Amino acid sequence: MRALWRDHVVADSPDDRVVVIEGNRYFPPDTLDRSLFLASPTPYICPWKGECQYWTLRSGDDEAVDAAWSYPTPLPSAIERVGADFSGYVAFGEAVTVLPS
């Protein structure tokens, strides 16, 4: 799968490494172009996944605020529920287009 924002590939992963949770595709941390990610101060705690980290995508003066999110340390019960350790995996909102590889 490939995640595109504007003309940037923000993530590129083999499909079998992407974890789908509640219809969102979460990309492994090692498949991200971290040069485009800026940690956001937006707070959120999911009742079943735990504390969320939002990310703003930025390139030059162009940015998409809170366009991505991850769970750096999801609750153990969430990992069990999902069936995979998705710690640090990143999902994307509407500003990013996710396409099959």
C-alpha positions as CSV (number, residue, x, y, z in Angstrom):
1,M,0.0,0.0,0.0
2,R,1.1,3.5,-0.7
3,A,0.0,6.7,1.1
4,L,0.2,9.9,-0.9
5,W,-0.1,13.5,0.3
6,R,0.1,16.1,-2.5
7,D,3.0,14.8,-4.6
8,H,4.8,13.1,-1.7
9,V,4.8,9.4,-0.8
10,V,4.4,9.5,3.0
11,A,4.3,5.8,3.5
12,D,5.0,2.7,1.3
13,S,4.5,-0.8,2.7
14,P,3.8,-4.3,1.4
15,D,0.1,-4.9,1.8
16,D,0.6,-7.8,4.3
17,R,2.4,-5.5,6.8
18,V,-0.5,-2.9,6.9
19,V,-2.9,-3.4,9.9
20,V,-6.5,-2.5,9.3
21,I,-8.4,-1.2,12.4
22,E,-11.9,0.1,12.2
23,G,-11.5,0.6,8.5
24,N,-8.3,2.6,8.8
25,R,-5.0,1.3,7.3
26,Y,-2.1,1.6,9.8
27,F,1.4,1.7,8.2
28,P,4.4,0.2,10.0
29,P,6.8,2.9,11.4
30,D,9.7,1.8,9.2
31,T,7.7,2.5,6.0
32,L,7.1,6.2,6.7
33,D,8.9,9.2,5.2
34,R,9.5,10.8,8.7
35,S,10.9,14.0,7.1
36,L,7.3,15.0,6.4
37,F,5.9,14.3,9.9
38,L,5.7,16.9,12.7
39,A,4.3,15.8,16.1
40,S,1.0,17.6,16.9
41,P,-0.1,18.8,20.3
42,T,-3.7,17.7,19.7
43,P,-4.7,15.4,22.6
44,Y,-6.9,12.3,22.2
45,I,-7.3,9.1,24.2
46,C,-9.2,6.3,22.6
47,P,-11.2,4.3,25.2
48,W,-10.0,1.0,23.9
49,K,-6.7,1.7,22.1
50,G,-5.2,4.2,24.5
51,E,-3.3,7.5,24.1
52,C,-3.1,8.8,20.5
53,Q,-0.4,10.9,18.9
54,Y,-1.5,13.1,16.0
55,W,0.9,14.1,13.2
56,T,0.9,17.1,10.9
57,L,2.3,16.6,7.5
58,R,4.6,19.4,6.3
59,S,6.6,20.2,3.2
60,G,7.9,23.8,2.9
61,D,5.0,26.1,3.6
62,D,2.4,23.4,2.8
63,E,0.9,21.5,5.7
64,A,-2.0,19.2,6.6
65,V,-2.7,19.6,10.3
66,D,-3.5,16.3,12.2
67,A,-3.5,14.4,8.9
68,A,-2.1,11.3,10.6
69,W,-2.3,9.5,13.9
70,S,-0.7,6.7,15.8
71,Y,-0.8,4.8,19.1
72,P,2.8,4.8,20.4
73,T,2.0,2.4,23.2
74,P,-1.5,0.9,22.7
75,L,-3.2,-0.8,25.6
76,P,-2.3,-4.6,25.8
77,S,-6.0,-5.4,25.4
78,A,-6.1,-3.4,22.2
79,I,-3.2,-5.4,20.8
80,E,-5.0,-8.6,21.7
81,R,-8.3,-7.4,20.2
82,V,-6.6,-6.4,16.9
83,G,-4.4,-9.5,16.8
84,A,-1.3,-7.6,16.0
85,D,1.1,-5.2,17.8
86,F,0.4,-1.9,16.1
87,S,2.6,0.2,18.4
88,G,3.7,3.3,16.4
89,Y,1.9,2.3,13.3
90,V,0.4,5.4,11.5
91,A,-3.0,5.9,9.9
92,F,-4.1,8.8,7.7
93,G,-7.1,11.0,7.4
94,E,-8.8,12.5,4.3
95,A,-5.9,14.7,3.3
96,V,-4.0,11.5,2.3
97,T,-4.8,9.1,-0.4
98,V,-4.1,5.4,0.3
99,L,-3.7,3.2,-2.7
100,P,-2.9,-0.5,-3.2
101,S,0.7,-1.2,-4.2
